[in-house]
């Protein structure tokens, strides 16, 4: 994580201390268990003395509990309740479950829905069967926006201004690794324009192939994105384009209709929108 940017830090309405406290809570990942102040400082880029004060305060508030034997902390149920409350309010998670289960059975792939959290997409719904043992992801797992099928689908669902802002954040976050990731995003834009879905074969993980489709709603939330993935030897690029991607696209359009979201555009309309002003790679203002 990066420290609060200068522009945000000078915003009179922005509470820096609150932001840093939330960064400490964000430092805990699903499989972490315990974290010490030094580990939290490394993950948040905050000074260790600051982290010590924050963990003390969060402990007093009941969001962290100390484990003196290891000189570390763990999240309490009070902290986890925030996440569960968010999940409970995500209607798309509940409504999409039967659709996800059906696609999982039909394809043998793991099917997930997620939303953006900074530079990543975070899973808030997952359907996984016995055939997807190679895909070890669950609710709370994160995949990178730039290289995952879910993230790429989300990226191209944004309007031009939001896409440009996200490109800037990704460029700052990845530094020298950004040009290669940018090229992958450009290619994924062409795939979305042509087929209506994004794919990733070995871009995020060497052994995973996946397709991704964005979900657009007209209630001001989202966009969200779905993916369907499996070990790459099963979900090859050819199968993703000719079978998995079209199935996933149809599923998401059915979910949109069930949720009362935007009616799906035709492939021609989508392609025209993405290609306006030149090559798809140039549409994402600021992507370079």
Buried (B, 14 or more C-beta within 10 A) or exposed (E): BEBBEEEEEEEEEEEEEEEBBBBBBBBBEEEEEBBBBEBBBBBBEBEEEBBBBBBBBBBEEEBBBBBEEEEBBBBBEEBEEEBEEEBEEBEBBEEBBEBBBBBBEBBBBBBBBBBBEBBBBBBBBBBBBEBBEBBEBEBBBBBBBBBBBBBBBBBBBBEEEEBBEBBEBBBEBBEEEBEEBBEBBBBBBBBBBBBBBBBBBEBBBEEBBBBBBBBBBEEEBBBBBBBBBBBBEBBBEEBBBEBBBBBBBBBBBBBBEEBEBBEBBEEEEBBEEBBEEEEBBEBBBBBE
